[in-house]
């Protein structure tokens, strides 16, 4: 791990060079410990794929003192201490019908798999929340099977419908609101994923484990989904 200064009141902790479940779990553990130990002097804390960005409240602590306390805490973090971590389990219903799976043909052509097999693979995994951002409430989940990994679209859509479930590289995600985007769309959830009571505006938190359950069209509509 490396701790580096960013500006007059911020620093960043680097945990690894590549994304993995193990790194995500360790970052979530560090995030919780930092909040527990330094929450009284932290202005903001933003976890990501391989790092955590921290800003201190300069009215309460100087940057060098803050850096010293962060270094002391980080140096006492060990992977063996996170064995008791149990991620929050979330299951999302998804309708994978062709009218909402906007890129089902491209995905089948690229993967050389029937779309029914792609659905089976997408719903057979539990995905970890690696990061939250891009748009309010947007959670980056991974990792999807290599068999259904997809490059982003060469020409992004100007408007991806709310609730759309997409794949980009080995990640999957749900668009919490209508927005521009270049992910390959394979389905849609009827669940509203915006939570105005959280700072990230997301129902997801770093480290959560998310799975998808296929539902039929009528169930999707009964749950408030729109086509």
PyMOL commands that set and color helices and strands:
alter all, ss='L'
color gray80, all
select helices_A, chain A and resi 21-38+63-74+79-82+104-111+115-123+146-148+217-222
alter helices_A, ss='H'
color red, helices_A
select strands_A, chain A and resi 2-7+10-14+42-47+51-56+89-95+126-132+139-142+157-160+164-168+171-174+179-181+184-188+209-215
alter strands_A, ss='S'
color yellow, strands_A
deselect
rebuild
show_as cartoon
